[in-house]
Amino acid sequence: MNEVHPIRPVGPLVPSSLLGEDQELDISVDLWKSEDACIDWLNQRDCSSVIYISFGSLLDLSGKDMESIATALKNSKRPFLWVVRSPDSSEKKLPFGFSEETKDQGLMVQWSPQTKVLAHPSVGCFLSHCGWNSLLEAITTGVPVLAYPKWTDQPTNAKLIVDVLRVGVRLRPDKEGVASSEEVEKCIEEIMSGPYSEEYKKNAAELKKAARETVADGGSSGQNIQWFVDELIGNSCP
């Protein structure tokens, strides 16, 4: 694209707290009230041990998806924090007895303070639909991603995460578009303790560092904003 027209990236555009700045400077744009008690729950978990699951504000998982993810989480024996927006209807999609059987293993909430969750040291990976905002937040906090895209830009974003940035793995669905519980469990183990898990963590940590350097004083984001302003007011561009 630079051969067609100069490209000047700005960002990442995420809350300032994710870039090492004061949390008080953040402006909340949550669509629903967050259940901040989940942070207390995370405080009691080991470092990099928790699977965080959230599919954003629009996506409504099918019953088969809910069942596959629930079964895999239970079988993994790992702690999990799962955002389930409509507990009344979603509860009916879960395997019978799941909530009771996993009450000491995991926590389900209707909405989470996602930036605080992803920045928490207990979170080891993020099972995500790969919406762009969620991916930016995961990258700037250095959290590896379990990619489960469904529509629009999400498959492209998932390919970026898995094949280009190499900070995660992608769940492979069957012909009906649903990843089996075996597939979900396999991917959880791969990203948390598999032979490439340390590589995912290392790459994620490097991107976290790069994101902070980019928006710091003298970083490329500020330089590009200045270039844009200079162009608008007619000054010479660097």
N, C-alpha and C positions, 0 to 999 in steps of 0.2 A: 504493500500500500504506500510505502514511502516514495516509491517511484512515480506514483500517481499524484499524491499530495502529502505534505508533511503530517505525520501523526505525532501528537504530543500527549502521552498518557498522563492523567492526573489521578491521584488516589494512592492506595485504596480508600474508598469512601465508606468508612465504618466509624462507629462511635469512638471518640478519642481515648476512652479507657482501654480499648483493645490495642492501642498503640503506645501504651505505657504512660498515658497522661491521667490527670485527675478524673475520677469517676463523676465528681460533682459537675463536671462540664458537659456530661452527656445529656441529651434531650430524649426523653422516652417517647417512642412512637408505637408502643404495643397496642394491638387491636383489642386484647382482653387483659384483664387484671392478672398479673403474674403471681404464681404461688411461690413466694420467696422462701418458704419453709424448706424447699428442696435444697437450698444452699446449706442449711444446717444438716440435712441428710448427707450431702456430699462431704461435709467436714468430717464425717465419721467413717469415710471410706478411704482405702489405701490409695496411694499415688498411682495415677494412670491405670486404674482398675475398672472404672465405670464405663459401660456402654450407654451413650446418650442417643435417644431416638426421637426425632421430630421430623414431620413432613410438612411443615409450614402452615400457612393460614388458609389455603384453598383446597389442598388435596384431601380427599376422603378415601381412605383405604377400603378395599373390598374385604368381605369376610374371610376369603381365602388368604389374602395378604396378612390380615391380623392374626389368623390362626398360625400361619407359617412363622411369622416373627415371634409370636408368643411361645410357640413350641421350641424354637431355636434358643430363645433367651433362657427358658427354663432348663433346657438340656446343657447349656453352656456353663451353668453354675456360677456365672459372673454377675456382679451387681449391675443393675441397669436403672436408668431414669428415662421414662417413656412419657412423652407428651401426647395425651389422648384428648382431643378437643371436646368430643361429645361423649362423655362417659356412659350416659344412659343407653345410647344406641350402640356404642362401641363395645360395651360390656357383653352384649348379646353375641358379638362376633368372636369373642375370645373362647378358647377351649374351656369346657366345664371345669370349675375349680381352680382356674389359673390364678386368680387374684389371691385366694387363700393359700395356695401352695407356694406362692412366691413372695408373700408378705414380708419375709425376712431377707429376701434377696434383692427385691427391686421396689421402685416407687413410681406410681403413675400419677401425673398431674394434668390438669386441663390446659395450662399454659405456663411456660417457664420464662424466667429472665435470661434469655438465651445467651446474651453476651457474657453475663456473669458465670453461667454454667460452663460455656466453652473455655473461659479463662481459668476455670477452677483446676487445680493440679490433680484432682481425683479422676478427671475425665480422660479416658484412654483412647476413645474413638467416637465418631459421630456417624450414625446411620441416618442418611439424609436423602431427600428426593432430588438434591442438587439444584435447588433454586439459587440464583446468583447471589443474593444477599447472604444466604446461609453459607455458601462456599467462601465468600470473602471473609466472613467472620471466622470460619474454621481455619482458613489460611493464616489470617493475622494472629490467631491464637496458637498456631502450631499443632492443631489436632488432626490426626489422620482420619480419612473419610471412608465409610462404607457407602458406596454410591448405588442408589436404587432409583434411577430416573424414570419418570412416567410420561411426560409430554413436553410440548413447546421447546424451550432451549435446554431442558434438563439433560437429554442424551448427549448433546454437544459439550455441556459443562462436565458431565461425567467422564467423557473421553479426555478432556483436558486434565482432570484430576488424576486419572489412572495412567494414561499413556504418555502425557507430556510432562506434567509436574511430578508424577510418581509419588503421590502422597496418599494413595488409597487403592482399594480394590472395588470391582464392580460385581454386583449380584446379577447372575444370569437367569432370566425368567424362562419358564417353559412356553409352550405354544399358546397358552392362554394368557400369557403376560404376567404370570405369578412365579416368584422364586420359591422353590420348595423349602421346607424347614431344614432339610439337609444342606441345601445350598446356602441358606442364611447362616447356619451354624458353622459350616466350613469356612465361609468368608470371615466370620467373627474370629475364629481361631487363627486364620491366616494373618489378619491385621494386628491381632493382639499378641500372638506368640509364635507365628510362623517364621520360616527362614528369612523372609524379607521384612519382618516387622520392624527391626532396627533401622533398616534403610528408609522405610516410610517415616519413622519418627525423626530421623536425621534430616531428610528432605523437608519435612514440615517445619522443623526448627529453623532451618536455613531460610525458608520463605518468611517465617515470622520475623526473623532478624532483618531481612531485606525490606519487608513492609515498613518497619519502623524507620529504617535508614532513609527510605524513599520520601517519607513525609516529615522527616526531621529538618531543622534549619539547614539550608544548603542542599537539601535532597532534590532529586529530579522532579518530584511533584511540584514543589514550590517554584523551581526554575521554569517549568513548563507553564505554570500559571502566569508567571511574570512575562514569559515570551508572548503569551496570548494577549495580555494587557498591553504590552509594548506594541504589538501589531495593531490592536484596535486604535491606539492613540497616535499611530503613525511613526513610532520610533523604529530604528533599525533593529532587526532581529538577529540574535546570535547565530 
